Each structure stands twice: as C-alpha cells, then as structure tokens.
Amino acid sequence: MFWLYLPLSFFLWAFTGNKEVPDQSQQKLRALILDGQNNHYIWPKTSQMMKSYLEETGLFEVNIVRSSQIDLGIKYNPNRPYRLDQYLWEYPLKSESSQRQVDRVITDPNYAPDFDQHDLVVLNFGIDAAPWPKTTQKEFEDYMNNGGGLVVIHAANNSFGNWDEYNKMIGLGAWGGRDQDSGPYVYLDQDGKETRDKGAGICGSHGPEHEFLVTTRDKDHPIMQGLPEVWMHAKDELYDRMRGPAENMTILATAYSDLEQNDPPWDQNTRGSERNEPMLMVTRYGQGRVFHSALGHFDYSQECVGFITTFQRGSEWAATGGVTQAVPKDFPRKNRTSSRPWNPNAELAQLQKERRDSNPYQQWLTLVNSTPSDSIQVYSDAAIAVNDKWNTQSGKDDIRKAWQQFSARIDSSWTMNYVLANNRGRHAYEIGGFRTNYGQLFGQFVIWELNSNPKRRLFEFTVPAEIIEIDKTELDQRRKEWMQYCNAHRVDQLVNELYTKDALYYNHRPLIKGREAILREYSYMNNPSYQLELNPLIVQPLREDLVIEIGQCAGGYNGKYILIWERNKDGLWQIALDSNI
C-alpha cells in the first residue's frame, strides 16, 4: 500500500488494520475516485464534489479515473431542464481523450485502475455499471485483502450484483439483480435490535426524495464520535429493503422508512418499509476497511453537511483505521438540516472555462444569441437544417446566417432523449428543445457528428412545439403497415401511402426530396429476400400533428432509424422525414 503524510493529531487514534503508523516525514494519503457509469446523470459533478471534500481535509490528494465507456445516466429530475450530457461537459477531467458515450456499457478488457498506488478507492458507480474484467476483480480483491480502503456511495451499492466478493465488501446492496438469494434483508427493529430477514422479497426500493432524520447507532465508532444522536439530512433518496451477506458489518446510522413518505408512487406494489434502514455502515474485508454510505443521491444531497462530514470521516477511517477530524459547528441538528453550497476550485474552474470556449452547445447559443466570430464551428461543412415548413438550408454558412437572423434569444434549453446512432460511436441522435425570451417553445432533432473535436451538428430539424401527450395507437398501426408493405416488396404502396408528397430522406448523401426520389432510393426493398422490422425506442410528440420516432431496425438493416411523422389535414399520419445513418 502507498502511504503519504498525516498530521500529528492522527496519533490520537489507534489503528485497527495492519498498516504501521506513519511518521511526520510521510505525505498525504492518495485517494482514487472511479466513475463514468452511473444511472444518476449528476455523477460528473458529484465526483468533483467528493474530490474537493477529500482535499479540504488536508489529508488526501485525489485522482479521478473515468471508464472508457461513458453511461450518461437517466434524466429523471424535471426541475433541471438541462441537456443529458450537460454535467459531463460542465465538470470535465484534464484528460478525456479515450472515453466515448455508449447506449449500453459492456466489460472493457483493458479496465485496470492502479489500486495498489492508492490508500483509498471511492466508487461513484450505479446500477448499470459494466462488470470489471476478472483479472481486475481479482486485483481489487487482493488490494482489499491486503489492507486497502474502500468508500461506497449511494448507487454504487446497486453495482456488480453478480460479483460475490464485492457484495461481501459492501455488506448490503440494492437492485442490480440482487434478491433473497443475495443475503438477508437487514434492518433495526423498534428497539434498535438488528434483524436479519432471510425470507423472500425485493432487494431495494425508495420513495420520492425528501428530508429525513438520521439516527446514530454506534456512537463509539471513530466515524460517529461526537455526532448528534439524531440529525436532519437534506433532501435525498432513502434506500430501504437492502440485502446482502452483511458479514463483518457494523451499522453506524439508520433512517426510518415511513409508510407514506417513502412510498414509491411508480410502484403500486411497494410502500415504505416502516423500519429503521441502514444508511451508514462499515465492513471488514480481509485486512481492508469499507465505509458504505447510502446517502448522496443528487448534488443537493451531497451539499448536506451531514453527508460531507460522514464522507470525510468515513474516508479517513477506511484509509487508515482512525479519524482525526473534528465535527464541524454547522453539523445538522434534529430540528434542522444544514447545507454548504459547493463551488468548483480554481483548477476545475479553469478547465470549465476552457471547455465552455470549445463546447458545441455553448457555441450554438452564441451563434443564435449574438454575433459570433467566424472561428466558431458549430456545424459540419455539409450540414443540413430543416424547419417546420420543410424548407431546407445546406452548408454551414447558410445555416449560420439563418440563425443570426433569428429575432429571439434562447433563455433555456434541454435534452429529452440522446442515443448513439450505432455502435461505432460516430454519430448521436438528440431530441430536445428550447424556450425563447418571448416564451416561445421550440422542439429540435439533431444528428451530432462525434468524431470531430468538438462534436458538430450534421443535421437539425427545428419546429415550434408544445408540451403534449398523444394517443400513439394510430402510429403503431401505420408503422405496422410500413413493415407489411416493405416485407411484401410493395415499395410503390409503401412510399405513396405512407410518405408525404414532399417527404425528405437523409443518409449522409445529398438530401433526397419527394416520393419519386425515395422510391428510387428504396428500390432494394423489391429484392424477394429483403425483410425489415421496425422496433420503436422513443416516440416523442412535439405537438399534436408532429411526432419524432427513434427506433431499432432488425433484418436487412440492423441500425437505428429516424421517422418524423406528420398528421395531414385528413388526420392521417404520414412520414415527412426518414433517416438512417
């Protein structure tokens, strides 16, 4: 294990591990934060927050290592109308050249963080994190067995459900394929007695985010010494019904899962458990130490001084076996929570400035909202733009000029859907929108070219929009008709009945317009062996008469497809734009 300097006050605490007490000539502890694959899309920011929290103690120097495959996460906070990749852009690392965004992460055979050069590993992963290679798993198991330190934060206990040794390290987990066979459901009863329920049941649930009381259960543990017996935590998810081996595990603090307050409205079969659920735990794995915090769902959750303090003290304990940090004066109390607004340090602020200067989205906003310099490159040379009148502009210069004549300013924008066009990682599809200073709402569909630096717009469709839901039954029927005509090799009927007169077709080559041109393009469908199935992934209405569909093809073509459906004056849905790249 790698040791660095600790202050003299560290000697006040006895070691419980195998490491020798360092002398004053040694330097700071080295911490490694691992991230890149988390269903909580805020993860690029929370990694930076935790990095700064550790550095603020004066005990740690911290490095963030990001996986080569990036999982952006799930956008589930409607009060944050940001692009799905907003935080990835806003909270960059110094080096990100080897990373790419993917729809589904898979095991990277080259993933091999250097555990042995660090005293502490902090996991900021989530439920969909890809399994590590077997060799990397074994290296991490050896690292922990030999006295390493591990901190598990919130959704990291969702990760790696099929990795037995990881489940032993974290004690309890949730979701990730876990069930009653993963271990007992552990909680504290009304008298504070630990209960292990080995019966059948789910593994993991929570209700809407809310403030809740955290109760200290082991006041003598170094992490908890001096903390209030009960304190109010900021808005967070309260995990309940966690299961696992729970070997060599000590519960440090719990929170009560109220029947109604922690009732998940999205699951009619589950309510709050009405039990004291573990929130803070420690486990021993070999000679290693693990601090496990189920807290920390979002940035405001991690701004809570209760989270910050227990994270800092838990990290020191996991790395050394002792705690030297005092309890801060602004620690929460029973009747009030306490938070510290977090701001990036100077190093991160400089990285953010450099990133903003080259961010394609920021450049696009500059293009629309002001008069930019010619050096701003938002669009690829052969870019195409289409508006709601189905008028088109070709080439980056014409598109730039058109936007500079846009009379309104963009006040806010957001991404609703963002998916890769294919597994090659060269293009991505985005459905989003923006609101102007006049209150106008616009929807956008963009095809991004990812193999340029920065990424550029290859195709965009912009239209006045409204927030609306529609009955998709008729669309399902029209899609079924499309497949029937295609697979019966009746291309004439397919195009003449299902496409608008001036429909557009886009596939890298010059834009194709009109039924006759599309008929020629689709002549290969007349091949008797050609079959195709359309499987919709996203069906997003922009208004009552306009819907964007992103789907996956199967058969003669196995890539994704784009269809923009337009309802004609007779109420019939037809395809106004068709694309696949």
SULBELKA-V570105 format. One record per residue. N is the residue number from 1. SS is DSSP state (~ for helix, > for strand, _ for the rest). PHI is phi in whole degrees, 0 to 359 (* if undefined). PSI is psi in whole degrees, -180 to 180 (999 if undefined). Layout:
# SULBELKA-V570105
[[N,SS,PHI,PSI] [N,SS,PHI,PSI]]
This chain:
# SULBELKA-V570105
[[1,_,*,152] [2,_,259,125] [3,_,244,144] [4,_,227,-174] [5,_,292,140] [6,_,231,148] [7,_,293,162] [8,~,300,-29] [9,~,298,-16] [10,~,299,-29] [11,~,293,-12] [12,~,291,-19] [13,_,249,138] [14,_,277,148] [15,_,282,146] [16,_,247,-1] [17,_,253,-162] [18,_,261,-2] [19,_,279,149] [20,_,278,152] [21,_,292,127] [22,_,285,154] [23,_,266,178] [24,_,290,-14] [25,_,284,-14] [26,_,277,159] [27,_,254,-162] [28,_,291,156] [29,>,291,148] [30,>,254,125] [31,>,244,144] [32,>,237,118] [33,>,261,125] [34,>,253,129] [35,>,211,-171] [36,>,121,-16] [37,>,219,94] [38,_,211,132] [39,_,292,-14] [40,>,271,106] [41,_,294,-8] [42,_,282,-5] [43,~,305,-34] [44,~,298,-33] [45,~,284,-45] [46,~,293,-30] [47,~,298,-42] [48,~,292,-35] [49,~,297,-48] [50,~,293,-34] [51,~,301,-48] [52,~,292,-35] [53,~,298,-41] [54,~,292,-42] [55,~,294,-32] [56,~,297,-24] [57,_,289,-20] [58,_,79,2] [59,_,261,-23] [60,>,237,147] [61,>,248,140] [62,>,233,139] [63,>,235,137] [64,>,255,126] [65,>,245,124] [66,>,254,140] [67,>,296,154] [68,>,290,-30] [69,>,260,125] [70,>,257,126] [71,>,256,111] [72,_,293,-24] [73,_,99,-167] [74,>,244,133] [75,_,269,103] [76,_,234,12] [77,_,250,99] [78,_,293,-16] [79,_,277,-2] [80,_,241,84] [81,_,281,61] [82,_,255,164] [83,_,296,149] [84,_,298,-33] [85,_,265,14] [86,~,304,-47] [87,~,286,-29] [88,~,296,-38] [89,~,284,-37] [90,~,280,-23] [91,_,234,72] [92,_,278,164] [93,_,260,167] [94,_,296,-38] [95,_,231,121] [96,_,225,20] [97,_,294,-25] [98,_,264,7] [99,_,257,147] [100,>,215,148] [101,>,277,136] [102,_,227,158] [103,_,287,-38] [104,_,219,121] [105,_,283,145] [106,_,230,168] [107,_,301,128] [108,_,264,112] [109,_,296,-16] [110,_,262,4] [111,_,285,113] [112,_,206,74] [113,_,301,150] [114,_,273,83] [115,~,297,-42] [116,~,294,-17] [117,~,270,12] [118,_,227,148] [119,_,272,-18] [120,>,213,138] [121,>,241,127] [122,>,248,125] [123,>,258,120] [124,_,243,56] [125,_,257,-180] [126,_,219,-165] [127,_,294,-30] [128,_,261,13] [129,_,301,136] [130,_,289,144] [131,_,303,143] [132,_,285,155] [133,_,302,151] [134,~,304,-39] [135,~,295,-39] [136,~,290,-39] [137,~,302,-45] [138,~,295,-40] [139,~,297,-39] [140,~,289,-39] [141,~,300,-43] [142,~,295,-42] [143,~,303,-46] [144,~,289,-43] [145,~,301,-31] [146,_,270,10] [147,_,111,16] [148,_,289,166] [149,>,245,141] [150,>,225,137] [151,>,237,127] [152,>,248,123] [153,>,245,122] [154,~,47,-110] [155,~,291,-8] [156,~,296,-19] [157,~,278,0] [158,~,273,-21] [159,_,284,157] [160,_,55,47] [161,_,298,-24] [162,_,264,6] [163,_,263,102] [164,~,300,-44] [165,~,291,-34] [166,~,295,-42] [167,~,298,-34] [168,~,291,-37] [169,~,296,-46] [170,~,274,-13] [171,_,82,-60] [172,_,228,148] [173,>,219,179] [174,_,215,145] [175,_,54,-151] [176,_,63,28] [177,_,85,4] [178,_,281,150] [179,_,205,-162] [180,~,299,-24] [181,~,285,-13] [182,~,282,-17] [183,_,142,177] [184,>,286,156] [185,>,279,118] [186,>,251,130] [187,>,206,174] [188,>,251,135] [189,_,282,-174] [190,_,297,-25] [191,_,268,5] [192,_,81,14] [193,_,271,133] [194,>,293,132] [195,>,237,137] [196,>,238,106] [197,>,265,112] [198,_,267,7] [199,_,285,173] [200,_,292,153] [201,_,162,172] [202,_,287,168] [203,_,233,93] [204,_,108,126] [205,>,198,164] [206,_,195,158] [207,_,260,-165] [208,_,299,155] [209,_,300,141] [210,>,197,163] [211,>,286,145] [212,>,208,158] [213,>,279,137] [214,>,250,130] [215,>,249,125] [216,>,290,133] [217,_,245,-20] [218,_,226,83] [219,_,290,-14] [220,_,267,-9] [221,_,291,141] [222,_,308,-36] [223,_,294,-34] [224,_,261,-11] [225,_,302,128] [226,_,90,-9] [227,_,281,151] [228,_,300,155] [229,_,296,-37] [230,>,223,136] [231,>,214,152] [232,>,269,121] [233,>,269,148] [234,>,294,172] [235,>,307,128] [236,>,198,169] [237,_,276,138] [238,_,254,100] [239,_,291,136] [240,>,225,171] [241,_,60,37] [242,_,282,147] [243,>,228,159] [244,>,167,180] [245,_,299,-35] [246,_,53,37] [247,_,273,140] [248,_,52,41] [249,>,248,138] [250,>,238,127] [251,>,275,121] [252,>,269,-35] [253,>,205,151] [254,>,229,168] [255,>,221,145] [256,>,275,126] [257,_,270,100] [258,_,289,143] [259,_,306,-46] [260,_,264,-42] [261,_,293,-31] [262,_,253,27] [263,_,277,118] [264,_,285,110] [265,_,295,-19] [266,_,277,-5] [267,_,229,102] [268,_,289,-13] [269,_,264,1] [270,_,229,141] [271,_,229,176] [272,_,303,145] [273,_,286,-18] [274,_,60,38] [275,_,224,162] [276,>,276,108] [277,>,264,139] [278,>,297,129] [279,>,248,-38] [280,>,234,130] [281,>,219,158] [282,>,230,146] [283,>,225,161] [284,>,245,132] [285,>,233,107] [286,_,60,-127] [287,_,264,4] [288,>,271,164] [289,>,237,142] [290,>,232,129] [291,>,251,125] [292,>,239,118] [293,>,243,122] [294,_,278,-1] [295,_,276,167] [296,_,105,35] [297,_,298,-48] [298,_,227,178] [299,~,298,-41] [300,~,293,-27] [301,~,292,-39] [302,~,278,-8] [303,_,278,-11] [304,>,297,133] [305,~,296,-27] [306,~,296,-43] [307,~,295,-49] [308,~,303,-49] [309,~,295,-47] [310,~,291,-33] [311,~,295,-46] [312,~,296,-47] [313,~,289,-38] [314,~,295,-36] [315,~,292,-42] [316,~,297,-43] [317,~,296,-44] [318,~,297,-35] [319,~,281,-29] [320,~,232,-26] [321,_,94,-4] [322,_,226,171] [323,_,224,126] [324,_,249,-8] [325,_,277,137] [326,_,281,159] [327,_,282,126] [328,_,291,155] [329,_,293,-25] [330,_,266,20] [331,_,297,144] [332,_,301,158] [333,>,242,178] [334,_,298,-36] [335,_,260,4] [336,>,202,145] [337,_,270,174] [338,_,210,126] [339,>,230,154] [340,_,240,115] [341,_,303,131] [342,_,263,138] [343,_,229,145] [344,_,298,148] [345,_,284,178] [346,~,298,-39] [347,~,296,-47] [348,~,293,-38] [349,~,300,-38] [350,~,292,-41] [351,~,298,-40] [352,~,296,-40] [353,~,297,-45] [354,~,297,-39] [355,~,292,-43] [356,~,299,-36] [357,~,296,-25] [358,~,244,6] [359,_,289,122] [360,~,298,-32] [361,~,290,-44] [362,~,297,-38] [363,~,295,-39] [364,~,296,-42] [365,~,299,-41] [366,~,298,-41] [367,~,300,-43] [368,~,280,-40] [369,~,267,-9] [370,_,209,-169] [371,_,254,98] [372,_,279,166] [373,_,284,160] [374,_,294,-13] [375,_,286,-17] [376,_,287,120] [377,_,247,100] [378,_,262,-35] [379,>,246,151] [380,>,288,163] [381,>,301,-37] [382,>,260,24] [383,>,299,153] [384,>,230,137] [385,>,237,140] [386,>,230,138] [387,_,250,-175] [388,_,289,-14] [389,_,270,3] [390,_,65,23] [391,_,281,148] [392,>,236,151] [393,>,235,138] [394,>,239,134] [395,_,94,143] [396,~,297,-33] [397,~,291,-43] [398,~,294,-38] [399,~,292,-42] [400,~,301,-45] [401,~,296,-40] [402,~,297,-43] [403,~,291,-32] [404,~,291,-15] [405,_,267,-1] [406,_,293,124] [407,_,281,-19] [408,_,261,168] [409,_,253,149] [410,>,270,121] [411,>,269,-39] [412,>,209,156] [413,>,212,166] [414,>,201,162] [415,>,246,130] [416,>,264,-37] [417,>,215,142] [418,>,213,116] [419,>,222,150] [420,>,288,144] [421,_,288,-31] [422,_,199,180] [423,_,283,-9] [424,_,284,-15] [425,_,72,23] [426,_,266,-24] [427,>,221,153] [428,>,223,150] [429,>,255,137] [430,>,227,132] [431,>,247,124] [432,>,209,-159] [433,>,190,174] [434,>,209,159] [435,>,240,137] [436,>,268,173] [437,_,292,-12] [438,_,265,3] [439,_,85,4] [440,_,288,141] [441,>,251,130] [442,>,235,144] [443,>,256,152] [444,>,221,142] [445,>,241,128] [446,>,231,137] [447,>,257,120] [448,>,264,140] [449,>,263,110] [450,_,270,-18] [451,_,273,12] [452,_,254,161] [453,_,230,108] [454,_,283,171] [455,_,297,151] [456,>,230,159] [457,>,279,125] [458,>,262,-32] [459,>,207,140] [460,>,215,145] [461,>,233,123] [462,>,234,134] [463,>,209,142] [464,>,304,139] [465,_,223,177] [466,_,211,156] [467,_,276,115] [468,_,204,154] [469,_,244,147] [470,_,228,161] [471,_,281,122] [472,_,264,8] [473,~,300,-44] [474,~,294,-37] [475,~,296,-41] [476,~,301,-40] [477,~,292,-42] [478,~,294,-37] [479,~,296,-40] [480,~,297,-40] [481,~,296,-40] [482,~,304,-48] [483,~,293,-38] [484,~,297,-47] [485,~,297,-44] [486,~,300,-50] [487,~,283,-13] [488,_,266,1] [489,_,62,36] [490,_,255,68] [491,~,294,-36] [492,~,303,-48] [493,~,293,-40] [494,~,304,-52] [495,~,285,-44] [496,~,289,-28] [497,~,265,-30] [498,~,254,-11] [499,>,247,145] [500,>,293,162] [501,>,303,-41] [502,>,252,31] [503,>,303,151] [504,>,250,146] [505,>,229,129] [506,>,232,127] [507,_,206,67] [508,_,69,-45] [509,_,288,176] [510,_,308,144] [511,_,302,133] [512,>,261,136] [513,>,228,134] [514,_,98,155] [515,~,297,-43] [516,~,300,-43] [517,~,294,-39] [518,~,291,-36] [519,~,301,-44] [520,~,294,-39] [521,~,296,-37] [522,~,265,17] [523,~,298,-25] [524,~,295,-19] [525,~,291,-14] [526,~,284,-10] [527,_,298,125] [528,_,302,-23] [529,_,269,-5] [530,_,281,129] [531,_,224,147] [532,>,211,139] [533,>,239,135] [534,>,255,122] [535,>,243,103] [536,>,294,135] [537,>,257,-40] [538,>,223,128] [539,>,234,101] [540,>,245,109] [541,>,288,137] [542,>,260,-26] [543,>,193,-178] [544,_,300,-30] [545,_,249,14] [546,>,212,127] [547,>,223,137] [548,>,256,132] [549,>,238,129] [550,>,245,130] [551,>,214,179] [552,>,244,127] [553,>,274,154] [554,>,217,135] [555,>,123,-122] [556,_,294,-22] [557,_,222,133] [558,_,244,19] [559,_,265,-171] [560,>,273,159] [561,>,230,158] [562,>,235,130] [563,>,231,130] [564,>,252,112] [565,>,269,137] [566,>,234,132] [567,>,274,124] [568,_,278,-178] [569,_,294,-19] [570,_,270,4] [571,_,83,13] [572,_,260,133] [573,>,282,130] [574,>,227,159] [575,>,273,120] [576,>,264,-24] [577,>,213,135] [578,>,231,133] [579,>,210,145] [580,_,206,136] [581,_,228,999]]
